[in-house]
Amino acid sequence: MKKLFLLFAVATMTISMYSCRETTEENAEENMEQMGDDIEDGVEDAAEDTEDAVEDAGQEVEDEVENNDDM
């Protein structure tokens, strides 16, 4: 009886570890996809901010050259 209980306990632990591993892999994959999306959004936002800054700087230079600078 003791051996049967021990065998049952080992089988239960093995099944539960296997089930947790699959869930962990799925969660890790979802997290990596989300991080990739977040990075992509961050890069796009930074590119837009850089574009705006370059346009503003270009406008300031143009105003300075034309002596229309308000500063």
C-alpha positions as CSV (number, residue, x, y, z in Angstrom):
1,M,0.0,0.0,0.0
2,K,2.9,2.3,0.8
3,K,4.4,1.8,-2.6
4,L,1.1,2.4,-4.3
5,F,0.7,5.7,-2.5
6,L,4.2,6.7,-3.3
7,L,3.7,5.9,-7.0
8,F,0.5,7.9,-7.1
9,A,2.3,10.9,-5.4
10,V,5.1,10.8,-8.0
11,A,2.7,10.5,-10.9
12,T,0.6,13.4,-9.6
13,M,3.7,15.6,-9.1
14,T,5.0,14.8,-12.6
15,I,1.6,15.6,-14.2
16,S,1.3,18.9,-12.3
17,M,4.9,19.9,-13.2
18,Y,4.3,19.2,-16.9
19,S,1.0,21.2,-16.8
20,C,2.7,24.2,-15.2
21,R,5.5,24.1,-17.7
22,E,3.1,24.5,-20.6
23,T,1.3,27.3,-19.0
24,T,4.6,29.1,-18.2
25,E,5.8,28.7,-21.8
26,E,2.5,30.1,-23.1
27,N,2.7,33.0,-20.6
28,A,6.3,33.7,-21.6
29,E,5.4,33.7,-25.3
30,E,2.5,36.2,-24.7
31,N,4.8,38.4,-22.6
32,M,7.5,38.5,-25.3
33,E,4.9,39.4,-27.9
34,Q,3.6,42.2,-25.7
35,M,7.1,43.5,-25.0
36,G,7.8,43.5,-28.8
37,D,4.6,45.5,-29.4
38,D,5.6,48.0,-26.6
39,I,9.1,48.4,-28.1
40,E,7.7,49.0,-31.5
41,D,5.2,51.6,-30.2
42,G,8.1,53.3,-28.3
43,V,10.3,53.4,-31.4
44,E,7.4,54.9,-33.5
45,D,6.7,57.5,-30.8
46,A,10.4,58.5,-30.6
47,A,10.6,58.7,-34.4
48,E,7.6,61.1,-34.5
49,D,9.1,63.2,-31.7
50,T,12.3,63.4,-33.6
51,E,10.6,64.4,-36.8
52,D,8.7,67.2,-35.0
53,A,11.9,68.4,-33.4
54,V,13.7,68.5,-36.7
55,E,10.8,70.4,-38.3
56,D,10.8,72.9,-35.5
57,A,14.5,73.4,-35.7
58,G,14.3,73.9,-39.5
59,Q,11.6,76.5,-39.0
60,E,13.7,78.3,-36.5
61,V,16.7,78.4,-38.8
62,E,14.5,79.6,-41.7
63,D,13.1,82.4,-39.5
64,E,16.6,83.4,-38.4
65,V,17.8,83.5,-41.9
66,E,14.8,85.7,-43.0
67,N,15.3,87.8,-39.8
68,N,11.8,87.0,-38.7
69,D,12.9,85.4,-35.4
70,D,10.5,86.3,-32.6
71,M,13.1,85.7,-29.9
